[in-house]
Amino acid sequence: MDNIVKLKKYVALSDYTQGQLAKMMGMTSACLNYKLNNRREIKGDELVRLIKLLGIPPCEAGELLFS
């Protein structure tokens, strides 16, 4: 499964809206939306923050970070 698809799955399952996640990450909701729809690159530090905010398990986080 594509990393963006996996990440979007966790966003959808979370209790947060994209707007709430974006605010916690210090970006606009439009910016986060672009990143989640593969229109802009998700930087490593942003991915780490999303993983922590969404509570992604370590085994899944490793796949997202290193593939």
C-alpha positions as CSV (number, residue, x, y, z in Angstrom):
1,M,0.0,0.0,0.0
2,D,1.3,3.4,-0.9
3,N,2.6,5.5,2.0
4,I,0.3,8.4,1.4
5,V,-2.7,6.0,1.3
6,K,-1.6,4.6,4.7
7,L,-1.1,8.0,6.2
8,K,-4.6,9.2,5.0
9,K,-6.1,6.0,6.5
10,Y,-4.7,7.0,9.9
11,V,-5.9,10.6,9.5
12,A,-9.4,9.3,8.7
13,L,-9.4,7.0,11.7
14,S,-8.2,9.7,14.1
15,D,-10.4,12.0,16.2
16,Y,-8.8,15.0,14.4
17,T,-9.9,17.0,11.4
18,Q,-7.3,17.9,8.8
19,G,-7.7,21.5,10.1
20,Q,-6.9,20.5,13.7
21,L,-3.9,18.4,12.6
22,A,-2.7,21.3,10.4
23,K,-2.9,23.7,13.3
24,M,-1.0,21.4,15.6
25,M,1.7,21.1,13.0
26,G,1.9,24.8,12.4
27,M,0.6,24.9,8.8
28,T,-2.6,25.8,7.1
29,S,-5.2,23.2,6.4
30,A,-4.7,23.8,2.7
31,C,-1.0,23.0,3.0
32,L,-1.7,19.8,4.9
33,N,-4.3,18.8,2.3
34,Y,-1.8,19.4,-0.5
35,K,0.7,17.1,1.3
36,L,-1.9,14.4,2.0
37,N,-2.9,14.5,-1.7
38,N,0.6,14.2,-2.9
39,R,0.7,17.7,-4.5
40,R,3.5,18.8,-2.2
41,E,6.2,16.8,-0.6
42,I,5.9,15.8,3.1
43,K,9.2,16.6,4.8
44,G,10.8,14.1,7.2
45,D,10.2,16.2,10.3
46,E,6.5,16.8,9.2
47,L,6.1,13.0,8.8
48,V,7.5,12.4,12.3
49,R,5.1,14.9,13.8
50,L,2.2,13.3,12.0
51,I,3.2,9.9,13.2
52,K,3.3,11.1,16.8
53,L,0.1,13.1,16.6
54,L,-1.8,10.2,15.1
55,G,-0.3,7.5,17.4
56,I,0.9,5.3,14.5
57,P,2.4,2.1,15.9
58,P,6.2,1.8,15.6
59,C,6.0,-1.0,13.0
60,E,3.9,1.1,10.7
61,A,5.9,4.2,11.4
62,G,9.0,2.5,10.3
63,E,7.4,1.5,7.0
64,L,6.3,5.1,6.5
65,L,9.7,6.6,7.3
66,F,12.0,4.1,5.6
67,S,10.3,3.1,2.4
